[in-house]
Amino acid sequence: MSIEPLYTDEFFMKEAFKEAQKALEAGEVPVGAVVVAGDRIIARAHNFTERLNDVTAHAEMQAITSAANALGGKYLNECTLFVTLEPCVMCAGALYWGQLGRLVFAAADEKRGYRLIEKCLLHPKTKTTSGLMAPECEQLIKDFFKKKRK
């Protein structure tokens, strides 16, 4: 008899999506992230660039810092980051230095995503999954920018 896992990637991506919705409500670009260790969320974050007036305050950067504080160490090799948008080059660099174990992102970032660079910017041991809940996450961002341009 096979037992289904209590928490799935979809469950955690839905939690990241909730964070993106919080960013939207605050007038931020709607990107959300959660960091998972085992089956437990140890960090939740969303974009804070406008509120903090800080271009580095991306959801991923906030989540990395929070997770490192929760773990009491800087390495995230036993963790998974779920994020609603493909990380940018800056965030991918931080994930490299944190030696993230696994990255799961929803929507591709065709303009600023880390995969636009030919050389992989993530740590060589980081496993990646993309596309989970991509339509919902893409729509949230598209709606945000469409409303901004009015």
Stockholm file with secondary structure:
# STOCKHOLM 1.0

chainA/1-150         MSIEPLYTDEFFMKEAFKEAQKALEAGEVPVGAVVVAGDRIIARAHNFTERLNDVTAHAEMQAITSAANALGGKYLNECTLFVTLEPCVMCAGALYWGQLGRLVFAAADEKRGYRLIEKCLLHPKTKTTSGLMAPECEQLIKDFFKKKRK
#=GR chainA/1-150 SS CCCCCSSCHHHHHHHHHHHHHHHHHTTSCCCEEEEEETTEEEEEEECCHHHHTCTTCCHHHHHHHHHHHHHTSSCCTTEEEEEEECCBHHHHHHHHHTTCSEEEEEECCTTTBGGGSSSCCSCTTCEEEECTTHHHHHHHHHHHHHHHHC
#=GC SS_cons         CCCCCSSCHHHHHHHHHHHHHHHHHTTSCCCEEEEEETTEEEEEEECCHHHHTCTTCCHHHHHHHHHHHHHTSSCCTTEEEEEEECCBHHHHHHHHHTTCSEEEEEECCTTTBGGGSSSCCSCTTCEEEECTTHHHHHHHHHHHHHHHHC
//
